[in-house]
Amino acid sequence: MLDHVSIQCGDPAASGAFYDAVLEPLGVARVVDLGQVVGFGTGGRPDFWIGPSETGGTFRETHLAFAAADRDAVRAFFAAAVAHGAEVLHEPRVWPEYHPGYFGAFVRDPDGNNVEAVCHAPE
């Protein structure tokens, strides 16, 4: 349904380094770099973009859930996020309230957004 998503960042360089690290275990890489505007994706096509904050005003938290191929990728995402100083919201675990195979980890990115890696496959 969605073609791509873009979020605004207070410090695009810090957010770029964070997303480089946490998306790598999920098979996602920086595929477009326009300086302060960066696109991440697979196969050369960006579908997640970050850029400088341009609208100002009050911060509104965004929740981003990135698909992981397996539970080890969720764990690697989490480890990379923690290594980058991310605030831990929820360590990797099964979330049966969502569905029995839902395995996710949640952290805050440098701008305070709730960022998740999730795998829907059973162990």
N, C-alpha and C positions, 0 to 999 in steps of 0.2 A: 504494500500500500504506500509506504513512504519511499521517496527516492533518495533523500539525504536529510541530515540534521546538522544544524550549526548552533554552537553556543558562543557567547561572549565571555572573554576572560580578562581579569584584571592585569595579569602578567602573562602574555602569550608565550614568552620564552619558557617560563616555569611550567605552564600548562603543557606546552609542547613536549618538554622533557618527561613530564609525568606520563602523558599519553603514549609517547614512544615506548616507555618502559612497561606500562601495564597492558598495552594492547599487543605487544610482541608475542606473549605466550598464547594469545588467542588467534595468531596468524594474521594480524592486521598490522600494516606498516604505514609510515608517512609516504604518500604517493604524490602529493603536490605541496610545494613549499614556496609561498609567495612573500616570505619575510614574516610579517606578523599574522598572516592568514595561512593556515595549514590544513590540508585535507588528508584524512586517513582512510584506508580501504584495503581491498584485496584485488589482485589481478589488475592493478594499475588504475582502478576506478575509485575515486573518493566518495564515500557516503557519510562520513562524519567529519565535520569541519569545526575548527576553533579560530577565533579571531579576537581582536581587541574590543573591549567594552565601548560601545558607541552611544548607547541610549541613556546612560546615567540612571539616576533614580535609585529606588530601593531594590536591593537584591531579592530575587525570587529563586528559590532552590529548584533545580531541575533534577529529575531522576533519569539516568541513562543506564540501560541494561544491555550489555554486550554478550552475544552468544559465544559460548565456549564449546569446543569439540568434545571435551570430556572433563571429568572432575579434576584430573591433574592440571588441566589448563586453568581451571578456576583457582586452584591452589597456587599456581605460578603467578597468576594475575594478582592475587592477594599478597604474595610475598614481594612482588615488585612494587606494589603500592606502599606497603609498610616500609620497604627500603627507601622509598622516596618521601617518607615522613607523613604519609596520609593518615588521617584520623580513621581509626577502625570503627565502623558502625556495627558490623556483624561479621564474625569470622566464618570461613567456609563451613557450611552444614546443609543438611536436608531441611527443606521447608515444607512439611507435609500439609500445612494449611493451604498452600498453593496447589500442589498435587504431589502424589507420592514420590515421583522421580525428580522433583525440583531441587537442584543443588546450587546454592549461590553464596556469594561473598559480597559485602557492601563496604565501601570506603567513601571518604570525602576527597574530592580533587582539590587542587590549590585554591579554587574559588568557592569552595563550600558545597559544590554539587554532590548529590548522592549517586555514586557510580558503582555499578554491579557487574559482575561476570556471572553468567548462569549457564548451567548444563541441564537439559531436560531428560537425558538418558540415565537409565539405572546404572548402578555400580557395576 
